[in-house]
Amino acid sequence: MSEIDTPQAGDDRAMDTDVVALLMRQHGDIRNLFDEVEASTGEERRDAFRRLVRLLAVHETAEEEVVHPFARRALPGGEKVVEDRLAEERAAKELLATLDDLDTDDPKFMPQLMKLRTDVQEHARAEERYEFTHIRRSTDVTNLVAMAKAVKAAEAMAPTRPHPGVESGAANMALGPVAALMDRTRDAVREAMGKDG
């Protein structure tokens, strides 16, 4: 396990039984990793960026597999809310893939990272406002807990690198090994939520 996966003494990951609390904490972790990448240099920056890429990839995969499907079904105007979030995610993944091809010492890296940071922060605020708040209001504690378990299951199976243009299960099916990964992710989500299919 990497640092981002391992609960530290005194941190609040043990409290992440509510899907909204879990995702909000991850938004904070993402902000902190952007700070770490920005403040470091050399190998430390490369390591921090690797951890940021992984956290962004697993976070978005979990949202795509658990949060967005719920929002589509349960929220007023959910289809439009989710389509807007998917468009933001696609743009961020494209920028992240570009960054992933650069060395962290490349002069183009930091300006691109700052653009990504702005885009990710705007996306997180939109999720919090248009999805998370309404999810908490529109379901009970039992479902919030089940969704948190499903998010954790999805994260355990998520890719470690971004895949632009893969914001749905259907798109994932065209990607060979990634398709198998997404099938396992969906299976893990269904099992965690107590569904057969």
C-alpha angles and dihedrals in degrees: 000000000000125000092265092057098047118081111231124218109275097012122125101241091108086063092057095105093115113072093221093050090047094051093043090053089050090052087056091048089052091051090049092050091051087053091049094050091048095048097046135070139202117358093355090058092048091051094047091048092051089053091047092051091050095047092048091048095049094041094052093044090053091049092048092051100040117011102041095049090051092047092050091055103035110032126079105253088007095152092059093042091054094044089054091049091048091052090052091047092050092052092047092049091052091052091044091052089052090050091047089060092055127079110244088238092056111115089232092057103078097046089050091046091053090051090049090049092053092047093047093048092050090048092050092050090050091050091049093048102038103029115017098047092049094044091056091049096045102051141042132252093261092058092044089054092046090050091050090053090049092050090052090049091049091049091053089058099035125121117260093222132051119259109201113213092026103105097128140048091245093056090046091058091069094058105077108212091023089053090057090049091051091048089054090046092052090047090051091049092049092047092048091050093046096245127138097211 
